[in-house]
Amino acid sequence: MKLVIDESRCKGCNLCVLVCPYGIFREGTELNSRGIVAPVLDRPERCANCRLQALYGRMLCGVCHMICPDQAISWVEEKPFEPHKVEVEF
């Protein structure tokens, strides 16, 4: 699983930036097609939920998804054998 931000739904409130315990979001710097500065995924490999949801079959965090008022954040399935970086922090 990996996180995606639907820029067509995002209004640029940056609540996800404030609440993410893993710090995977950062405030955007460029306007999208609607003239909104949407947040970007800075280090998505730090998100434990994205990497472990399939293994445990349940949500581990999901704070960004729950706090988003526009439901612009979601998880999508990765392609089989798609390379990805995983970060483990102690």
QUIHUZI-V612275 format. One record per pair of residues at least 12 apart in sequence whose ideal C-beta (glycine too) atoms are under 7 Angstrom apart, sorted by sequence separation. I is the first residue (numbers start at 0). GAP is how many residues later the second one is. D is the distance in Angstrom with one decimal. If there is no record, write none. Layout:
i:I gap:GAP d:D
i:I gap:GAP d:D
This chain:
i:26 gap:12 d:5.8
i:27 gap:12 d:5.0
i:47 gap:12 d:5.5
i:48 gap:12 d:4.5
i:13 gap:13 d:5.6
i:25 gap:13 d:6.6
i:47 gap:13 d:6.4
i:48 gap:13 d:5.9
i:24 gap:14 d:4.8
i:25 gap:14 d:6.0
i:24 gap:16 d:6.4
i:25 gap:16 d:4.1
i:23 gap:17 d:6.0
i:24 gap:17 d:6.3
i:23 gap:18 d:6.1
i:23 gap:19 d:5.3
i:22 gap:20 d:7.0
i:23 gap:20 d:5.3
i:16 gap:22 d:5.3
i:23 gap:22 d:5.1
i:52 gap:22 d:6.9
i:15 gap:23 d:5.8
i:22 gap:23 d:6.6
i:23 gap:23 d:5.1
i:11 gap:24 d:4.4
i:21 gap:24 d:4.3
i:6 gap:25 d:4.8
i:10 gap:25 d:6.1
i:11 gap:25 d:5.1
i:13 gap:25 d:5.5
i:21 gap:25 d:5.5
i:49 gap:25 d:6.5
i:9 gap:26 d:6.6
i:11 gap:26 d:5.4
i:21 gap:26 d:6.8
i:9 gap:28 d:4.3
i:6 gap:31 d:4.8
i:4 gap:33 d:6.2
i:4 gap:34 d:6.6
i:50 gap:35 d:5.6
i:4 gap:36 d:6.8
i:2 gap:38 d:6.1
i:24 gap:39 d:6.9
i:44 gap:39 d:6.8
i:20 gap:40 d:6.8
i:44 gap:40 d:4.3
i:2 gap:41 d:5.5
i:44 gap:41 d:5.7
i:45 gap:41 d:5.2
i:1 gap:42 d:6.5
i:20 gap:42 d:6.7
i:44 gap:42 d:4.8
i:19 gap:43 d:6.5
i:2 gap:44 d:6.0
i:18 gap:44 d:5.0
i:19 gap:44 d:5.4
i:18 gap:45 d:6.5
i:2 gap:47 d:5.6
i:1 gap:48 d:5.2
i:15 gap:48 d:4.2
i:18 gap:48 d:5.0
i:0 gap:49 d:5.0
i:15 gap:51 d:6.4
i:0 gap:52 d:4.8
i:14 gap:52 d:4.9
i:15 gap:52 d:6.0
i:0 gap:53 d:6.0
i:14 gap:53 d:6.6
i:12 gap:56 d:6.6
i:15 gap:57 d:6.1
i:10 gap:59 d:5.6
i:9 gap:60 d:6.0
i:8 gap:61 d:4.7
i:8 gap:62 d:6.5
i:9 gap:62 d:4.1
i:8 gap:63 d:3.9
i:5 gap:66 d:4.6
i:4 gap:67 d:5.8
i:4 gap:68 d:5.7
i:5 gap:68 d:7.0
i:2 gap:70 d:6.5
i:3 gap:70 d:6.0
i:2 gap:72 d:6.0
i:3 gap:72 d:5.5
i:1 gap:73 d:6.7
i:0 gap:74 d:4.4
i:1 gap:74 d:6.1
i:0 gap:76 d:6.5
i:1 gap:76 d:5.4
i:0 gap:77 d:6.7
